[in-house]
Amino acid sequence: MAGATAAYQEYINTKLNPILEGLVVEVLLEHPDDPVTFMISRLCQRAGIPDPVAGAAGGKSEAEELKVEISLLREQLGKLQNAGDGSPVETHESDESDEEQDDAVEDDDDEAVMSRFKNLNKMRCSVSAEVYGEWNKKKNFVAPVYEKDEDQKERLERILRQSFLFNSLDEKDLNTVILAMQEKKIEANTRLICEGDDGECLYIVESGELNCSKLLEGEEKVVKVVGPGDAFGELALLYNAPRAATVTSVTACDLWELGRDTFNAIVKDAATKRRSMYDAFLKSVHILDGMDAYERGKVADALRTEMFTDGAYIVRQGELGDIFYIVEEGSAIATKSFGPGQPPIEVKKYQAGDYFGELALINGEPRAANVIAQGICKVACLERKSFKRLMGSVQDLLSKKASEYKRESD
């Protein structure tokens, strides 16, 4: 068995890592809207074979064939992930990427992205998650628990909800992450992270100030300052890459530390589970029947979940709208006022699988009605730009149904 393990490891190091590292670097530099087809094109170029992605632009039938091929590739990849119980890095395709750039200290310039992947010896097993399988068993993981008072939990939740890495976690997983964070107090002028070191944890700043510096042209220069509410160190965990910057405390600091094992077990695994859950849910939404597995997968990556309590307004009549909603669990009602001073009356009920909010996104008009939660209501949300980009294949049908609804409610 040991010989087989060594052989697998050697194959990964000599054959797979050089290819995967190069692909990841190119994806990070280019930020393509569709990383799958981008990587297919790059692999075809390296192999010296015709690029099916470029050929697909020649006609609709070829494009459809490509989508089918990509769907099959995704299914095969999913089977391999399930068999090996691995958890690759997910790329969330919502249009909040500008905000996400500022959440991570290590998300610096393109040159820094290149350098963090160049040194093979400093990379761990692969460019994403640790590889698991028959030759490398994944152990059952139990997250550590460090007790905190309610104020600390609430502060940590507010901070984590602002990060793209954590804002898709459900309440249970988020609570597990919060409890697994260990408080760490450091004095001023403490070097917490060294550029080039392996990353074993990420940090959340509770109080204090830290400088992030890089060795540039032989001189260490401060490239960013982090303070209360900031998170840093996560990219080294996401990509199993060396630390991209040195972090030194300017003042005494109170930090929260989350270890690699908890990050991998909860955050990375949650991304994979989340996609599978949304894909299964989207199959039950009749308006999306025309989408193939590939298109549904892209929508699933862009969705986020929100919970509303009984009587809470999900949307309000007359407000501008930037979100399309699909009811995941529970129910809601739509009410509408038909004139100034007239009380709103109920015009529609929504159950799991129903959708609303498309009128404001398709026509650019204010919300046509209120939508109010009846009991606990869980909805999947899709931002305006993602809606326009990802719902193209069903927008004609949505527009038709929106027009019918408008005629009925007027």
C-alpha positions as CSV (number, residue, x, y, z in Angstrom):
1,M,0.0,0.0,0.0
2,A,2.9,2.4,0.9
3,G,4.3,1.8,-2.6
4,A,1.0,2.7,-4.3
5,T,0.7,5.8,-2.2
6,A,4.2,6.9,-3.2
7,A,3.5,6.2,-6.8
8,Y,0.3,8.3,-6.7
9,Q,2.1,11.1,-5.0
10,E,4.9,11.0,-7.6
11,Y,2.4,11.1,-10.4
12,I,0.7,14.1,-8.9
13,N,3.9,16.0,-8.3
14,T,5.5,15.3,-11.7
15,K,2.4,15.1,-14.0
16,L,-0.6,16.9,-12.6
17,N,0.8,19.8,-10.5
18,P,2.7,21.5,-13.4
19,I,-0.5,21.5,-15.5
20,L,-2.9,22.4,-12.7
21,E,-0.7,25.2,-11.3
22,G,-0.4,26.8,-14.7
23,L,-4.1,26.6,-15.3
24,V,-4.9,28.2,-11.9
25,V,-2.4,31.0,-12.5
26,E,-4.0,31.8,-15.9
27,V,-7.5,31.7,-14.5
28,L,-6.6,34.0,-11.6
29,L,-4.9,36.5,-14.0
30,E,-7.7,36.5,-16.6
31,H,-10.7,36.1,-14.3
32,P,-12.9,34.6,-17.1
33,D,-16.6,34.6,-16.7
34,D,-16.6,30.9,-17.5
35,P,-13.5,29.2,-16.1
36,V,-14.4,25.8,-17.4
37,T,-14.4,26.7,-21.1
38,F,-11.4,28.9,-20.5
39,M,-9.4,26.0,-19.1
40,I,-10.6,23.7,-21.9
41,S,-9.2,26.2,-24.5
42,R,-5.9,26.4,-22.6
43,L,-5.6,22.6,-22.4
44,C,-6.3,22.3,-26.2
45,Q,-3.7,24.9,-27.0
46,R,-1.1,23.0,-24.9
47,A,-2.0,19.7,-26.5
48,G,-2.0,21.1,-30.0
49,I,-5.5,19.9,-30.8
50,P,-8.5,21.8,-32.2
51,D,-10.3,24.0,-29.7
52,P,-14.0,23.1,-29.4
53,V,-14.7,26.3,-27.6
54,A,-13.5,28.5,-30.5
55,G,-15.3,26.3,-33.0
56,A,-18.5,26.6,-31.0
57,A,-18.7,30.2,-32.0
58,G,-19.3,29.1,-35.6
59,G,-22.8,27.9,-35.2
60,K,-25.6,27.1,-32.8
61,S,-25.4,23.3,-33.2
62,E,-21.8,23.3,-32.3
63,A,-22.4,25.5,-29.3
64,E,-25.1,23.1,-28.1
65,E,-22.7,20.1,-28.5
66,L,-20.1,21.9,-26.5
67,K,-22.6,22.5,-23.7
68,V,-23.4,18.8,-23.6
69,E,-19.7,17.9,-23.5
70,I,-19.1,20.4,-20.6
71,S,-22.1,19.0,-18.8
72,L,-20.7,15.5,-19.1
73,L,-17.3,16.6,-17.9
74,R,-18.9,18.3,-14.9
75,E,-20.8,15.1,-14.0
76,Q,-17.7,13.0,-14.3
77,L,-15.8,15.6,-12.1
78,G,-18.6,15.4,-9.6
79,K,-18.3,11.6,-9.5
80,L,-14.6,11.8,-9.0
81,Q,-15.0,14.3,-6.2
82,N,-17.6,12.1,-4.4
83,A,-15.4,9.0,-4.8
84,G,-12.4,10.7,-3.4
85,D,-14.4,12.9,-1.0
86,G,-12.3,15.9,-2.1
87,S,-13.5,19.5,-2.1
88,P,-12.2,21.7,-4.9
89,V,-12.2,25.4,-4.6
90,E,-15.5,26.9,-5.8
91,T,-15.6,30.2,-7.6
92,H,-18.7,32.1,-6.7
93,E,-19.9,33.9,-9.8
94,S,-21.9,36.7,-8.2
95,D,-21.1,40.2,-9.1
96,E,-19.7,41.2,-5.8
97,S,-16.1,40.5,-7.0
98,D,-15.0,44.1,-6.5
99,E,-15.9,43.9,-2.8
100,E,-14.3,40.5,-2.5
101,Q,-11.0,41.8,-3.6
102,D,-10.7,43.9,-0.5
103,D,-11.6,41.1,1.9
104,A,-8.2,39.3,1.6
105,V,-4.8,40.7,2.4
106,E,-3.2,38.2,0.0
107,D,-5.3,39.2,-3.0
108,D,-2.8,41.6,-4.4
109,D,-1.4,42.3,-7.9
110,D,-1.0,39.9,-10.7
111,E,2.7,39.5,-10.1
112,A,2.1,38.4,-6.6
113,V,-0.5,35.8,-7.8
114,M,2.1,34.4,-10.2
115,S,4.8,34.2,-7.6
116,R,2.7,32.3,-5.1
117,F,2.3,29.4,-7.5
118,K,5.8,29.3,-9.0
119,N,7.6,27.4,-6.2
120,L,6.5,23.7,-6.5
121,N,8.4,22.7,-3.4
122,K,6.4,25.1,-1.2
123,M,3.1,23.9,-2.6
124,R,1.2,21.3,-0.7
125,C,-0.4,18.3,-2.5
126,S,-2.3,20.3,-5.1
127,V,-3.5,23.7,-6.0
128,S,-6.9,23.3,-4.4
129,A,-7.9,21.0,-1.6
130,E,-5.9,18.1,-0.2
131,V,-6.4,15.0,-2.4
132,Y,-8.3,12.1,-0.8
133,G,-9.0,8.6,-2.0
134,E,-8.2,5.0,-1.3
135,W,-4.6,5.8,-0.9
136,N,-5.2,8.9,1.3
137,K,-8.1,8.4,3.6
138,K,-10.1,11.4,4.8
139,K,-10.8,11.1,8.5
140,N,-14.0,12.1,10.2
141,F,-13.5,15.6,11.4
142,V,-14.8,17.1,14.7
143,A,-14.2,20.8,14.9
144,P,-12.7,22.2,18.1
145,V,-14.9,24.4,20.4
146,Y,-13.7,27.5,22.1
147,E,-16.5,29.0,24.2
148,K,-17.5,32.6,23.6
149,D,-20.1,35.0,25.0
150,E,-23.0,36.2,22.9
151,D,-21.5,39.5,22.1
152,Q,-18.4,37.8,20.7
153,K,-20.5,35.5,18.6
154,E,-22.5,38.3,17.2
155,R,-19.4,40.4,16.3
156,L,-17.8,37.4,14.6
157,E,-21.0,36.6,12.6
158,R,-21.2,40.2,11.4
159,I,-17.6,40.0,10.2
160,L,-17.9,36.6,8.5
161,R,-21.2,37.5,6.8
162,Q,-19.3,40.2,4.9
163,S,-16.7,37.7,3.5
164,F,-17.5,35.9,0.2
165,L,-15.9,32.8,1.8
166,F,-18.4,32.6,4.6
167,N,-21.6,34.4,3.5
168,S,-23.0,31.2,1.9
169,L,-22.6,29.0,5.0
170,D,-25.9,28.0,6.7
171,E,-26.5,28.8,10.3
172,K,-25.2,25.4,11.6
173,D,-21.9,25.6,9.6
174,L,-21.4,29.3,10.5
175,N,-21.9,28.5,14.2
176,T,-19.4,25.7,13.9
177,V,-16.8,28.0,12.4
178,I,-17.4,30.7,15.0
179,L,-17.0,28.2,17.9
180,A,-13.9,26.8,16.3
181,M,-12.2,30.2,16.3
182,Q,-9.6,30.6,19.0
183,E,-8.8,34.0,20.5
184,K,-5.2,35.2,20.0
185,K,-3.7,38.3,21.7
186,I,-0.4,39.7,20.4
187,E,1.7,42.6,21.4
188,A,2.8,45.5,19.2
189,N,5.7,44.7,16.7
190,T,4.9,41.0,16.6
191,R,5.6,39.3,13.3
192,L,2.5,37.0,12.9
193,I,3.0,35.8,9.3
194,C,6.1,35.6,7.2
195,E,6.0,35.8,3.4
196,G,6.7,32.4,1.8
197,D,5.7,30.3,4.8
198,D,3.1,27.6,4.7
199,G,-0.3,28.8,5.8
200,E,-2.0,26.9,8.6
201,C,-4.7,29.3,9.7
202,L,-6.6,32.5,8.8
203,Y,-7.3,35.5,11.1
204,I,-10.1,37.9,11.9
205,V,-9.1,41.2,13.5
206,E,-11.1,42.1,16.6
207,S,-9.1,45.1,17.6
208,G,-5.7,46.6,16.7
209,E,-3.8,47.4,13.5
210,L,-1.4,45.3,11.4
211,N,0.8,46.1,8.5
212,C,1.0,43.7,5.5
213,S,4.3,44.0,3.7
214,K,6.0,42.4,0.7
215,L,9.6,42.1,-0.4
216,L,9.8,44.3,-3.5
217,E,13.1,44.9,-5.2
218,G,15.0,43.7,-2.2
219,E,13.1,46.0,0.2
220,E,10.2,45.2,2.5
221,K,7.3,47.6,1.7
222,V,3.9,48.0,3.4
223,V,1.2,47.2,0.8
224,K,-1.9,47.2,3.1
225,V,-3.0,48.0,6.6
226,V,-5.7,45.8,8.2
227,G,-7.8,46.7,11.2
228,P,-11.0,45.7,13.1
229,G,-13.3,43.6,11.0
230,D,-10.7,42.6,8.4
231,A,-9.8,39.0,7.6
232,F,-6.5,37.8,6.2
233,G,-4.7,34.6,5.5
234,E,-7.5,32.8,3.7
235,L,-6.0,32.5,0.2
236,A,-3.1,30.4,1.4
237,L,-5.7,27.9,2.7
238,L,-7.8,28.1,-0.4
239,Y,-5.0,27.3,-2.8
240,N,-2.5,25.5,-0.5
241,A,0.0,28.2,-1.5
242,P,2.7,29.9,0.5
243,R,1.9,33.1,2.4
244,A,2.0,36.0,-0.1
245,A,2.8,38.7,2.5
246,T,4.4,39.3,5.9
247,V,2.0,40.6,8.6
248,T,3.3,42.5,11.6
249,S,1.3,44.1,14.4
250,V,1.5,47.9,14.7
251,T,-0.4,47.9,18.0
252,A,-1.4,45.3,20.5
253,C,-4.1,43.2,18.7
254,D,-6.9,40.9,19.6
255,L,-7.4,38.3,16.8
256,W,-9.5,35.3,16.1
257,E,-7.7,32.3,14.5
258,L,-9.3,29.6,12.4
259,G,-7.2,26.5,11.6
260,R,-6.7,24.8,8.3
261,D,-8.6,21.6,9.3
262,T,-11.8,23.4,10.2
263,F,-11.5,25.6,7.1
264,N,-11.2,22.6,4.8
265,A,-13.9,20.5,6.5
266,I,-16.5,23.3,6.8
267,V,-15.8,26.0,4.3
268,K,-14.6,24.1,1.3
269,D,-16.9,21.2,1.8
270,A,-19.8,23.6,2.3
271,A,-19.2,25.0,-1.2
272,T,-19.4,21.6,-2.8
273,K,-22.5,20.6,-0.8
274,R,-24.1,24.0,-1.5
275,R,-23.8,23.5,-5.3
276,S,-25.3,20.0,-5.1
277,M,-28.2,21.2,-3.0
278,Y,-29.0,24.2,-5.3
279,D,-28.7,22.0,-8.4
280,A,-31.2,19.5,-7.0
281,F,-33.5,22.4,-6.0
282,L,-33.2,24.1,-9.4
283,K,-34.3,20.9,-11.1
284,S,-37.7,21.3,-9.4
285,V,-38.2,24.9,-10.6
286,H,-40.3,24.5,-13.8
287,I,-39.3,27.8,-15.3
288,L,-35.8,26.5,-15.5
289,D,-36.7,23.2,-17.3
290,G,-35.0,24.4,-20.5
291,M,-31.6,24.7,-18.8
292,D,-29.1,21.9,-19.0
293,A,-26.9,20.8,-16.1
294,Y,-24.1,23.2,-17.1
295,E,-26.4,26.2,-17.1
296,R,-28.0,25.2,-13.8
297,G,-24.6,24.8,-12.3
298,K,-23.7,28.3,-13.1
299,V,-26.9,29.6,-11.6
300,A,-26.3,27.5,-8.5
301,D,-22.9,29.0,-8.0
302,A,-24.4,32.5,-8.1
303,L,-27.3,32.0,-5.7
304,R,-27.3,32.9,-2.0
305,T,-29.9,32.1,0.6
306,E,-31.9,34.5,2.8
307,M,-34.3,33.6,5.7
308,F,-37.4,35.7,6.5
309,T,-39.5,35.5,9.6
310,D,-43.3,35.5,9.6
311,G,-44.7,38.8,8.4
312,A,-41.4,40.1,7.1
313,Y,-41.4,42.0,3.8
314,I,-39.2,40.3,1.2
315,V,-39.9,43.1,-1.3
316,R,-42.0,46.2,-1.0
317,Q,-44.2,47.7,-3.7
318,G,-42.7,50.8,-5.3
319,E,-39.1,50.1,-4.4
320,L,-36.4,49.6,-6.9
321,G,-35.4,46.0,-7.3
322,D,-32.1,44.3,-7.9
323,I,-32.8,40.7,-6.9
324,F,-34.7,37.8,-8.4
325,Y,-36.1,35.4,-5.8
326,I,-37.0,31.7,-5.8
327,V,-38.8,30.2,-2.8
328,E,-36.8,27.3,-1.3
329,E,-38.9,26.5,1.7
330,G,-42.0,27.9,3.3
331,S,-44.5,30.2,1.6
332,A,-45.2,33.9,1.0
333,I,-48.0,36.1,-0.3
334,A,-48.1,39.0,-2.7
335,T,-50.2,42.1,-1.8
336,K,-50.8,45.1,-4.0
337,S,-52.3,48.6,-3.6
338,F,-54.2,49.6,-6.7
339,G,-54.3,53.3,-5.9
340,P,-53.1,56.1,-3.6
341,G,-54.6,55.6,-0.1
342,Q,-56.0,52.2,-0.9
343,P,-55.1,49.3,1.4
344,P,-53.1,46.5,-0.3
345,I,-55.0,43.3,-1.0
346,E,-53.7,39.8,-1.5
347,V,-53.1,38.9,-5.2
348,K,-50.9,35.8,-5.2
349,K,-49.5,33.0,-3.1
350,Y,-46.0,31.6,-3.5
351,Q,-44.8,28.1,-2.5
352,A,-41.5,26.2,-2.8
353,G,-40.3,26.4,-6.4
354,D,-42.2,29.6,-7.2
355,Y,-40.3,32.7,-8.2
356,F,-40.8,36.5,-8.1
357,G,-39.0,39.7,-8.6
358,E,-38.3,39.2,-12.3
359,L,-40.5,42.2,-13.3
360,A,-38.2,44.8,-11.8
361,L,-35.1,43.1,-13.4
362,I,-36.6,42.6,-16.9
363,N,-38.4,45.9,-17.3
364,G,-36.4,48.1,-15.0
365,E,-39.6,49.1,-13.2
366,P,-40.2,49.5,-9.4
367,R,-41.5,46.5,-7.6
368,A,-45.1,45.9,-8.6
369,A,-46.3,44.3,-5.3
370,N,-45.3,43.5,-1.8
371,V,-44.1,40.0,-1.0
372,I,-44.5,39.0,2.6
373,A,-43.3,35.8,4.3
374,Q,-45.9,33.5,5.8
375,G,-44.2,31.7,8.6
376,I,-40.4,31.1,8.2
377,C,-39.6,31.5,4.5
378,K,-36.3,30.6,2.9
379,V,-35.5,32.1,-0.5
380,A,-32.7,31.8,-3.0
381,C,-31.5,35.2,-4.3
382,L,-29.9,36.1,-7.7
383,E,-28.4,39.6,-8.2
384,R,-29.3,41.7,-11.2
385,K,-26.1,41.3,-13.1
386,S,-26.0,37.5,-12.5
387,F,-29.7,37.3,-13.6
388,K,-29.0,39.0,-16.9
389,R,-25.9,36.9,-17.5
390,L,-27.1,33.5,-16.5
391,M,-30.9,33.5,-17.2
392,G,-30.6,34.3,-20.9
393,S,-32.1,31.0,-22.0
394,V,-35.3,31.5,-20.1
395,Q,-35.6,35.3,-20.2
396,D,-38.1,35.2,-23.1
397,L,-40.3,32.9,-21.1
398,L,-40.0,35.0,-18.0
399,S,-40.8,38.1,-20.0
400,K,-44.0,36.5,-21.4
401,K,-45.1,35.3,-18.0
402,A,-44.3,38.7,-16.5
403,S,-46.5,40.4,-19.1
404,E,-49.4,38.0,-18.3
405,Y,-49.0,38.6,-14.6
406,K,-49.0,42.4,-15.2
407,R,-52.2,42.2,-17.2
408,E,-53.9,40.1,-14.6
409,S,-52.9,42.3,-11.7
410,D,-53.7,45.7,-13.3
